[in-house]
Amino acid sequence: MHLPMLSALLTLPIIAAILNSSMVAWIFSSALRIALVALLPVLCYRAFIHFKTAPVAIRWLSVGLLVTGLIIIEFTLRKAGAAPCIIVAYESGCPLVNVIPPAQLQEQKAMQCDSFGINTFCKGIVPEFKVAPLNSDGFRCAHEFTQQVIDSAHRAGKKVLFFIGDSWTYGMNADSGKCYVSLLNADSQYLAMNAGIAGTDLPQYRAIVKRYIASGQLKPDHVIVCISRNDLKHIPDRVLTPNIPMVYYTNAGGLYSFQQNGQVYTTAADTYRFILNNYTLVGILGDHRYT
């Protein structure tokens, strides 16, 4: 008799996902997931005990309701645009990936990499998060990275701050002018330059310092490197890959060009085939069938 209750509980994450557009809804969704995980073993045990003693008709009804509930959940999620996905070695450089046929893979060409190995975004192309107008170097910054801009700020009595970081500094999901670096520009004491790029790490930060600061191209008053825990995930494995973007943005998600086997893939299709062959049951049991 508890299987129908379990089926009903499985629909609650859909409600949470629909409401997941605010902090309150996010807290509700997180609490719901934790509660569901905590209660699931208890519910399954109690359901099994009652299932053994229930009449045959009730057993079939319970199984039917459970299967129907799962089908409804799957259909609803597919209708909303969700796709089967896997999380592949996130701490080593491969985030959430949607599983689609390789022939359907489409690259957005959102990220580019220069001869220094510095990754920036392509002007006019927006990945799956909010982006403000980019400067000519491909960074989310209202100011050009030139010494003339810095000298002009100094003449106006401002201190120049040069920020380096990942998505936190870039301002992922922040509206134009609302990332923390942009907010500093509202203070008349500062001119803040934003060299943050989502998804990057310490090797990128080192390359930015080498190109813009150590070379003497820019002379800001302060250089602030903003490090988060996941910035350390690629060390010591990742090396700079000049002219090969760090991330391929595709309809299957962001695919890192470097993988755990130490190889750097020069196309999105190649790195996606590696992921499918090494991290999906079809690829593993099919002896790397994706070629």
C-alpha positions as CSV (number, residue, x, y, z in Angstrom):
1,M,0.0,0.0,0.0
2,H,3.0,2.3,0.4
3,L,4.1,1.9,-3.2
4,P,1.4,4.4,-4.4
5,M,2.6,6.8,-1.8
6,L,6.2,6.3,-3.0
7,S,5.0,7.0,-6.6
8,A,3.4,10.2,-5.5
9,L,6.5,11.3,-3.7
10,L,8.6,10.9,-6.8
11,T,6.5,13.6,-8.5
12,L,7.5,16.2,-5.9
13,P,10.9,17.0,-7.5
14,I,9.0,18.1,-10.6
15,I,7.1,20.7,-8.5
16,A,10.4,21.8,-7.0
17,A,11.9,22.1,-10.5
18,I,9.0,24.3,-11.7
19,L,9.4,26.5,-8.6
20,N,13.1,26.6,-8.8
21,S,13.4,30.2,-10.0
22,S,14.0,31.8,-6.7
23,M,16.2,31.3,-3.6
24,V,13.2,30.2,-1.5
25,A,12.3,27.6,-4.2
26,W,15.9,26.5,-4.4
27,I,15.9,25.9,-0.6
28,F,12.6,24.1,-0.8
29,S,14.0,21.9,-3.7
30,S,17.2,21.1,-1.8
31,A,15.4,20.2,1.4
32,L,12.9,18.1,-0.5
33,R,15.7,16.1,-2.2
34,I,17.5,15.5,1.2
35,A,14.2,14.4,2.8
36,L,13.4,12.1,-0.1
37,V,16.8,10.5,0.1
38,A,16.5,10.1,3.9
39,L,13.0,8.6,3.7
40,L,13.4,6.4,0.7
41,P,15.0,3.4,2.5
42,V,12.3,3.5,5.2
43,L,9.5,3.8,2.7
44,C,10.9,1.0,0.6
45,Y,11.3,-1.3,3.6
46,R,7.8,-0.6,4.9
47,A,6.4,-0.9,1.3
48,F,8.1,-4.3,1.0
49,I,6.6,-5.6,4.3
50,H,3.1,-4.5,3.4
51,F,3.5,-5.7,-0.2
52,K,4.2,-9.3,0.9
53,T,1.0,-9.5,3.0
54,A,-1.3,-7.5,0.6
55,P,-3.8,-9.3,-1.7
56,V,-2.6,-10.0,-5.2
57,A,-4.9,-7.4,-6.7
58,I,-3.4,-4.7,-4.5
59,R,0.1,-5.8,-5.4
60,W,-0.6,-5.5,-9.1
61,L,-2.4,-2.1,-8.5
62,S,0.6,-0.8,-6.6
63,V,3.1,-1.9,-9.2
64,G,0.9,-0.4,-11.9
65,L,0.7,2.9,-10.1
66,L,4.5,3.0,-9.6
67,V,5.3,2.3,-13.2
68,T,2.6,4.8,-14.4
69,G,4.1,7.4,-12.1
70,L,7.6,6.9,-13.4
71,I,6.4,7.1,-17.0
72,I,4.5,10.3,-16.2
73,I,7.7,11.8,-14.6
74,E,9.8,10.8,-17.6
75,F,7.3,12.1,-20.1
76,T,6.9,15.4,-18.2
77,L,10.7,16.0,-18.0
78,R,11.2,15.1,-21.7
79,K,8.3,17.5,-22.6
80,A,10.0,20.2,-20.6
81,G,13.2,19.7,-22.6
82,A,15.2,17.6,-20.1
83,A,17.4,14.9,-21.5
84,P,19.2,11.9,-20.1
85,C,22.5,13.1,-18.7
86,I,25.5,12.0,-16.8
87,I,28.0,13.7,-14.5
88,V,31.5,12.6,-15.7
89,A,34.4,13.2,-13.3
90,Y,33.3,16.7,-12.5
91,E,36.4,17.3,-10.3
92,S,38.7,16.3,-13.1
93,G,37.2,18.5,-15.7
94,C,33.9,17.2,-17.2
95,P,30.6,18.7,-16.0
96,L,27.0,17.7,-16.6
97,V,26.7,16.1,-20.1
98,N,23.5,15.3,-21.9
99,V,23.5,12.0,-23.7
100,I,22.5,12.4,-27.3
101,P,23.5,10.6,-30.5
102,P,26.9,11.8,-31.7
103,A,25.5,12.8,-35.1
104,Q,23.2,15.3,-33.4
105,L,26.1,17.1,-31.6
106,Q,26.2,20.8,-32.5
107,E,28.9,23.2,-31.3
108,Q,28.1,26.9,-30.6
109,K,31.7,28.2,-31.1
110,A,31.3,30.3,-27.9
111,M,34.9,30.0,-26.6
112,Q,38.1,30.9,-28.3
113,C,41.8,30.5,-27.2
114,D,44.7,32.7,-28.2
115,S,48.4,31.9,-28.7
116,F,49.0,32.5,-25.0
117,G,46.5,29.7,-24.1
118,I,44.1,32.3,-22.7
119,N,40.4,31.3,-23.1
120,T,37.8,34.1,-23.8
121,F,34.3,34.3,-25.2
122,C,33.6,35.1,-28.8
123,K,31.8,38.4,-29.4
124,G,28.2,38.0,-30.3
125,I,27.9,34.4,-29.1
126,V,26.2,33.7,-25.8
127,P,26.7,30.4,-23.9
128,E,24.0,29.2,-21.6
129,F,24.4,32.0,-19.1
130,K,23.9,35.7,-19.2
131,V,26.6,37.8,-20.8
132,A,27.3,41.5,-21.0
133,P,28.9,43.1,-24.0
134,L,32.5,41.9,-24.3
135,N,35.6,44.1,-24.9
136,S,37.8,43.5,-27.8
137,D,39.9,41.0,-25.9
138,G,36.8,38.8,-25.3
139,F,36.3,39.6,-21.6
140,R,33.1,40.8,-19.9
141,C,34.4,44.3,-19.2
142,A,33.2,47.8,-20.1
143,H,36.8,48.9,-20.4
144,E,39.4,48.0,-23.0
145,F,42.6,46.4,-21.7
146,T,44.9,49.3,-22.6
147,Q,47.3,51.4,-20.6
148,Q,45.6,54.5,-21.9
149,V,42.4,53.5,-20.1
150,I,44.4,53.1,-16.9
151,D,46.3,56.3,-17.3
152,S,43.0,58.2,-17.8
153,A,41.6,56.7,-14.6
154,H,44.7,57.7,-12.7
155,R,44.3,61.3,-13.9
156,A,40.7,61.2,-12.6
157,G,42.1,60.2,-9.2
158,K,40.8,56.6,-9.4
159,K,42.6,53.4,-8.4
160,V,42.6,50.7,-11.0
161,L,41.7,47.1,-10.0
162,F,42.4,44.2,-12.3
163,F,40.3,41.1,-11.4
164,I,41.1,37.5,-12.6
165,G,38.9,34.6,-11.9
166,D,36.3,32.1,-13.1
167,S,32.5,32.2,-13.2
168,W,32.2,34.0,-9.9
169,T,34.3,36.9,-11.2
170,Y,32.8,36.7,-14.7
171,G,29.3,37.0,-13.1
172,M,27.5,33.9,-14.4
173,N,23.7,34.5,-14.3
174,A,24.2,38.1,-13.3
175,D,22.5,40.7,-15.5
176,S,24.6,43.2,-17.4
177,G,26.4,45.6,-15.0
178,K,25.4,43.5,-12.0
179,C,28.5,41.2,-11.4
180,Y,30.6,42.3,-8.5
181,V,33.4,43.7,-10.6
182,S,30.9,45.9,-12.5
183,L,29.4,47.1,-9.2
184,L,32.8,48.4,-8.1
185,N,32.8,50.7,-11.2
186,A,29.8,52.5,-9.6
187,D,32.2,53.7,-6.9
188,S,33.9,56.9,-8.0
189,Q,37.1,55.7,-6.3
190,Y,37.7,52.8,-8.6
191,L,38.0,51.6,-12.2
192,A,37.6,47.8,-12.2
193,M,38.7,45.6,-15.0
194,N,37.2,42.1,-15.3
195,A,39.3,39.3,-16.7
196,G,37.2,36.5,-15.3
197,I,36.1,33.7,-17.6
198,A,33.6,31.0,-16.6
199,G,35.0,27.5,-16.4
200,T,38.7,28.4,-16.2
201,D,41.3,27.7,-13.6
202,L,44.8,28.6,-12.3
203,P,46.7,27.8,-15.5
204,Q,44.5,30.4,-17.2
205,Y,45.0,32.9,-14.4
206,R,48.8,32.5,-14.7
207,A,48.6,33.0,-18.5
208,I,46.6,36.2,-18.0
209,V,49.1,37.6,-15.6
210,K,52.0,36.7,-17.9
211,R,50.3,38.4,-20.9
212,Y,48.9,41.5,-19.4
213,I,50.7,42.2,-16.2
214,A,54.2,40.7,-16.2
215,S,54.7,41.9,-19.8
216,G,54.1,45.5,-18.6
217,Q,51.2,45.9,-21.1
218,L,49.0,47.0,-18.2
219,K,50.0,48.6,-14.9
220,P,46.9,48.6,-12.6
221,D,47.2,49.5,-8.9
222,H,46.1,46.1,-7.7
223,V,45.7,42.7,-9.3
224,I,43.1,40.5,-7.5
225,V,43.0,36.8,-8.3
226,C,39.7,35.3,-7.1
227,I,40.1,31.6,-6.5
228,S,37.3,29.1,-5.7
229,R,37.7,25.4,-4.7
230,N,37.0,24.0,-8.1
231,D,39.8,26.1,-9.6
232,L,42.2,23.5,-8.2
233,K,40.6,20.6,-9.9
234,H,42.8,20.6,-13.0
235,I,46.1,20.8,-11.2
236,P,48.6,19.4,-12.0
237,D,47.1,17.7,-15.0
238,R,46.1,20.5,-17.2
239,V,48.5,22.3,-19.4
240,L,47.8,25.4,-21.6
241,T,46.6,24.5,-25.0
242,P,47.2,27.5,-27.3
243,N,44.6,28.0,-30.0
244,I,42.5,25.1,-28.6
245,P,39.6,26.2,-26.4
246,M,39.3,24.8,-22.9
247,V,35.6,24.2,-23.3
248,Y,33.5,23.3,-26.3
249,Y,30.0,24.6,-25.8
250,T,27.5,22.3,-27.4
251,N,23.9,21.2,-27.3
252,A,25.1,18.3,-25.1
253,G,26.6,20.7,-22.6
254,G,30.1,22.1,-22.0
255,L,32.7,19.6,-23.0
256,Y,36.3,20.1,-21.8
257,S,38.9,19.6,-24.6
258,F,41.2,17.8,-22.1
259,Q,40.3,14.5,-20.5
260,Q,41.5,12.2,-17.8
261,N,43.5,10.1,-20.2
262,G,45.9,13.1,-20.6
263,Q,44.8,13.8,-24.2
264,V,43.6,17.1,-25.6
265,Y,40.9,16.8,-28.2
266,T,40.9,19.4,-31.0
267,T,37.2,19.0,-31.8
268,A,34.0,18.8,-29.8
269,A,33.0,15.6,-31.6
270,D,36.3,13.9,-30.6
271,T,36.0,14.8,-26.9
272,Y,32.3,13.8,-26.9
273,R,33.0,10.4,-28.4
274,F,35.7,9.9,-25.7
275,I,33.1,10.7,-23.0
276,L,30.4,8.4,-24.4
277,N,32.9,5.5,-24.9
278,N,34.4,5.8,-21.4
279,Y,31.5,6.9,-19.2
280,T,28.3,5.3,-20.5
281,L,27.3,1.7,-20.2
282,V,26.7,1.5,-24.0
283,G,30.2,2.7,-24.7
284,I,31.9,0.5,-22.0
285,L,29.9,-2.7,-22.7
286,G,29.9,-2.1,-26.4
287,D,33.8,-2.0,-26.4
288,H,33.9,1.7,-27.4
289,R,31.3,1.5,-30.0
290,Y,31.2,5.2,-30.6
291,T,33.8,5.9,-33.4
